Structures are given as C-alpha cells and as structure tokens.
Amino acid sequence: MTTTPTSVERVSAGHGGLREAVADGITVTWRNVTAMKRVPEVLVFSTIQPVLFVLMFRYVFGGAIHVPGVRYVDYLMPGIFVQTIAFGAVQTGVGLAEDLGKGLIERFRSLPMSRSAVLAGRTAADLVRNLFVVTLMVAMGFLVGFRVHTNVFAFLAGFLMLMLFSFALSWAFALLGLTVGSAEAAQAAAFPALAPLVFASSAFVPPQSMPGWLRVFADHQPVTATVNAVRALVLGGPMARPVITALAWSLGLLALFAPLAVSRYRRAA
C-alpha cells in the first residue's frame, strides 16, 4: 500500500506547495513586524537620518544648488525618497546576519517550513518598514515645500516604483548578510557598496555637473534610473523611458539576487 506524504513532510523535504510557502512567508513576516514594534528605536533612527538630509540639502546646500527649470526642493525630494529606501534596505542584511549569528537561521531550517519563507518574510517585513518611513518622508517633504506637479495616480505610481526598488535591494542585502555572517560586518560592508550608487547619482545634483567619467557611471546605474522615474512621475515630463528603465533595473536586480540569496540560505550554517 502506498502512502501520500503529508503537507508537513513535503515542506520539510523542501517540496512544499505554493500555498504552504505563502503561509510560511506571512508567518515570518508577522514575526519580523512584531519584532520591529517591540524595538521602536530602530524605526525612529531609520527616520532621523533622511530627515537630517532633507533639512541639510533644503536649507544648507539648497541655496547653492540650482537646477534649471525646477525648484530645488522639488528636484531633491525624489532623490531623498530613493536614498531613504536604499539605506533602509541595508537592515535586511543586518537582521539576517544577526539571526544567523544567534543560531536562529539554524532553527528555522530545522522546521517543516518553506526554505524561502525566512527570506521572503524578512524582505516583506522590511518592505512594510520602508513603506512607513517613506510615507513620513513624503509628509516631511510637503512641510519643507515639496509639491507634486502631476496627479495623484502618477504620484501613487512613483510610490509603487519606490517600493519595488526597495524590495529588490532588500534581496541584494539579504545575500550580503548571509555571506558575511555578522551584523557588524553586514553594516560595514553595505556602506561602501551603497554610497557610490546613492551619491554618484542624480539624487542630489544633475549628472551633467559631474566630470565626464563619473557622469557615465551616474547615468547608467539603478539609483539614478529610479530617481529619474520617480521624478518624472511627480514633476511631469516624458515618463515612458525613465519608468521602463527603472522597472528593468528593479526586476533585473530581483531576478538576480533573490535566487542567489535563497541558494546561500540553503547553505548557511
């Protein structure tokens, strides 16, 4: 007489169905969101840094930076939004490295659950956190004079573009966190990888003001692509090309780093 394996046995063997994988991912997401609520200081300090950047660039450097045809505050805020989610995505790698160091990953791997649920739950929870932080930054932008020049639908499309880029970056830093193995190393390794992408981009100044060799880099990297797309959606102008370019970058990063992170998780100690 043959027997049919139970769903628990299938998941334990790494062959759980989509329904089980989604359920496991939701469970882990809720666990991580609950953990964030218990340590509100992390969320507070995640908000303070971008607020300081807004105030510095708006009131300290803004008077010296002139962008033809647009107020600097309107040019600045899409860059601040992307910078906020980029540095916020680092917390995915830090959190996973911390779980790995505490042996929590080992315990998760011993449970009858989908192998991708831990990573999906972590990246989804960090997406929720970035959603909250970016919403606060939008409110902050309006307080310092930022205005949307298109319509509510284009603005919401820009918001969704930000969330997709945030999700893609979270998977990249998930791979980093699982590779380095400690929260301190993940934090230290993230900044030199991320800083050139953020500061050598169109986030704060037009790339046309940069030296030729640096402008080539600034014009062809994912932060600039996402900033340009969000800027087009909230300020107006040609939208199709920057939006398609940003979508291609986000989906490409997701397609590259999600499988690599899952593969690395399977080998993690």
Residue pairs with C-beta under 8 A, 6 or more apart in sequence:
5 13
7 16
7 17
7 20
8 112
9 112
10 16
10 17
10 20
11 20
11 21
11 24
11 112
11 113
11 114
12 112
14 115
16 24
16 113
16 114
20 113
20 114
21 114
21 116
21 117
21 120
24 113
24 114
24 117
24 121
25 114
25 116
25 117
25 120
25 121
25 124
26 121
27 113
27 117
27 121
28 108
28 117
28 118
28 120
28 121
28 122
28 125
29 120
29 121
29 122
29 124
29 125
29 128
30 121
31 121
31 125
32 95
32 121
32 122
32 124
32 125
32 126
33 125
33 128
33 129
36 42
36 43
36 125
36 129
42 91
43 129
43 132
43 133
46 88
46 91
46 129
46 133
47 133
47 136
47 137
49 87
50 80
50 83
50 84
50 87
50 133
50 137
50 140
51 137
51 140
53 80
53 83
54 76
54 77
54 80
54 137
54 140
54 141
54 144
55 144
57 65
57 76
57 80
57 204
58 72
58 73
58 76
58 144
58 145
59 144
62 72
62 73
62 76
65 72
65 204
65 205
66 72
67 75
67 205
67 206
70 235
71 145
73 141
73 144
73 145
73 146
74 146
74 147
74 149
74 234
74 235
75 231
75 235
76 146
76 204
77 137
77 141
77 146
77 234
78 158
78 203
78 227
78 230
78 231
78 234
78 235
79 201
79 202
79 203
79 204
79 227
79 231
80 137
80 141
80 203
81 134
81 137
81 138
81 141
81 162
81 230
82 162
82 165
82 198
82 203
82 223
82 226
82 227
82 230
83 198
83 203
83 223
84 130
84 133
84 134
84 137
85 130
85 133
85 134
85 162
85 163
85 165
85 166
85 169
86 165
86 169
86 194
86 197
86 198
86 223
87 194
87 198
88 126
88 129
88 130
88 133
88 166
89 126
89 130
89 166
89 169
89 170
89 172
89 173
90 173
90 186
90 187
90 190
90 191
90 194
91 126
91 129
91 173
92 122
92 123
92 126
92 170
92 171
92 173
92 174
92 177
93 173
93 174
93 175
93 176
93 177
93 178
93 180
93 186
93 190
94 173
94 177
94 183
94 186
94 187
94 190
95 122
95 126
95 177
95 183
96 105
96 119
96 122
96 174
96 177
96 178
96 186
97 177
97 178
97 180
97 181
97 182
97 183
97 185
97 186
98 182
98 183
99 105
99 108
100 177
100 178
100 181
100 182
100 268
100 269
101 181
101 182
101 183
105 118
105 265
105 268
105 269
106 269
108 118
109 115
109 268
115 262
115 265
115 266
116 262
116 265
118 265
119 171
119 174
119 258
119 261
119 262
119 265
122 170
122 174
123 167
123 170
123 171
123 174
126 166
126 170
127 163
127 166
127 167
127 170
130 162
130 163
130 166
131 163
134 159
134 162
134 163
134 166
138 159
148 154
148 155
148 234
148 235
149 234
149 235
149 236
150 233
150 234
150 235
150 236
154 233
154 234
154 239
155 233
155 234
157 233
157 243
158 229
158 230
158 233
158 234
161 226
161 229
161 230
161 233
161 243
161 246
161 247
161 250
162 226
162 230
164 247
164 250
164 251
164 254
165 222
165 226
165 246
165 249
165 250
167 250
167 254
168 249
168 250
168 251
168 253
168 254
168 257
169 253
171 253
171 254
171 257
171 258
171 261
172 253
172 257
172 261
173 186
173 190
174 257
174 261
175 257
175 260
175 261
175 264
176 186
176 189
176 190
176 193
177 183
177 186
178 261
178 264
178 265
178 268
179 264
180 186
180 189
196 217
197 221
197 222
197 223
198 223
200 210
200 214
200 217
200 218
200 221
201 207
201 218
201 221
201 223
201 224
201 227
202 218
202 224
202 227
202 228
202 231
203 223
203 224
203 227
207 214
207 215
207 218
207 219
207 224
208 215
210 218
218 224
222 246
222 249
222 250
222 253
225 242
225 245
225 246
225 248
225 249
226 246
226 249
226 250
228 242
228 245
228 246
229 239
229 242
229 243
229 245
229 246
229 247
230 246
231 242
232 238
232 239
232 242
232 243
233 239
233 243
